[in-house]
C-alpha cells in the first residue's frame, strides 16, 4: 500500500488536533464505556457515514475530526469519548477481509479497558449490542471481558479488572 505525502501530512495534522482535544475530554455520561483508562484504534470501513453513526449511537462517541476526500481516500472521521479515540478511514481501493478476523493476518480485534465493567456491559446491552462472547467474570488470572462486533464486522473486546 502506497501512502502519499499529502496523506501523511493530513494524518499528522489530524493526530495532533485529536491529541490536543483528548486532553480536554473527560468521561462522558453518553458513553457506554464510562471511565476508559485510555485507548486508540483505527479501522478501515466500507461506509464511513454509517460506521460513524453506529459508534455515535451505540457507543456514545463524539466526532472530533472529519477529513474529506484525498485521492483514493474517501474520508476520515475520528471519534472520542473520555480517553478513547477511534479513527475510521474509507478508501475506494479497500476490500473486505474474508472469513474469521483471527484467520487474517493483521489486527484481529481492538480492546478497551474500563474502570466499571458491569456498568459498561449494562450500557452496551441497553443500546442493543449483541455479544459474540461473554461476558466472562473476572478471575485471579483473567480480566472480566466481553466481545462484540461493530456494524462493519470489526471485533471489539472490553476488559474490566481481575478478581481479587
N, C-alpha and C positions, 0 to 999 in steps of 0.2 A: 504494500500500500504506500503510495507516494503522497506526502503532505506538502502543500505549497507553503512558501514563506509567508504569504498573506494569511493563511490559516494559522500558522504558528504564532504570528503577531496577535491575531484575534483571540487565540486561546490564552496567551499571556495576559492580554488586557482584561479578558473576561475573568480569569482566575484571580487576578489582583483585586478586581472590583468585588467579586464574590467573597474573597477572603476578608476584605475590609468590612463588608457588611456583616459577615458571620460573627465578628467580634461584638457587634451591637445587638445581635438577636439573642433572646433568652427563651427558655422553654415556653411553648405556646399551648394554650388550652385547646386549640383546634386540632393539634397534632395527636395522633394515636400513640405516639411514642413517649410523650411526657418528657422527662429529663434524659436526653441522649447524651452520653459522655463524649461522643464525637464519632464522626464517620463521613466518608465520601465514597461514592461510586458513580461511574459513568456508564451509560447504556446506549447502544445503537438501537434505534426503534424504527419500525416501518411507518408509523403515523405519529408525528411529533405532537400535533394538537391533541389527539386522542389520549396519548400517554401522559402528557402534562395535565390534562383534565382528570385522568384517573388518579394520579398522585395528589392532586389538589383535593378532589372529593373523597377518596378512600383513605388517604394518609394525612390529610390536613396540612399539606405543604403549601408554600407560597412562592410564586415566581420572583426571582431576584434578577434575572437576566434573560433577554431574548435577543438572539442574533439572527438576522435574516440570511437569505441565500448568499453563498460564496462559492461559485463554481458548482461542483458536483455535490456540495453540501447544501441541502435544502433548508437547514436551520439548526439552531442550537437553543435549548432552553435549560436554565439552571433553576432549581427549586431548593428551598431551605425550610427547615424547622429546627429550632434550637441549634444544636451543634452538628446537624446532619445536612449534607449537601448532596443532591442528586443532579447530575448533568445528563441531558438527553441530546443525542445527535441523530439527525435523519440525513442519510446520504442517498443520492439517486442510485449509486452503484453498489449498494449493500445488498446482501442476500441473507435470508433466514438460515440459521443453523438447523440442521435436520436431526431428529431424534432426541435423545435424552441429553440435557446440558452437560452432565459429567462425562459423557462419552465423546464430547467435542473438545479438542484442545483449546485452552484459553480459560477465561473465568467461567466457572460453573454456577456460582451464586454469590450474592453480596450479603454481608452481615451487619447487624446493628446491635450494639449493647445498650440496654436501657436500665434505668435505676429501679423502675417498678414494673416488673414483668407481668404480674397478674392484671394490673391496670391496662397495660398495653394489649394483652390478649383480649380482655373485655372490650376495649375500644375497637380493635380490629373486627371482632365478631359483630359489634353494633353497626359497623359500616359495611357489613355484608361480605367480608373477606372469608373465603373458603380455604381452610388449611389443607396442605398436602401431606404434612407430617406433624404430629404433635397436637397440642402442646405436651411437652415432656417436663416432668417436675425436676427441680434441682436435686442433685446428688452430691456427695462429697467430692467425687472426681469428674463431675459433668455439670455444666451450667443448665438451668432451665432453658428450653428453647422451643421454637415453633417455626415452621416453614410455610410459605405461600408463594403464589405466582402473581405477577402484575398482569395488566391487560395484554402485554406483548409476550407473555410466557417466561419472563425473567424470574428466577428464583431468588427470594429474599428470606433470610433467616434472622430471627430476632432472638437475642440471648438475654437472660437475666443473670442472677448471681448463682453461686454454688450453695449447696446445703451446708449448714454448719454442724 
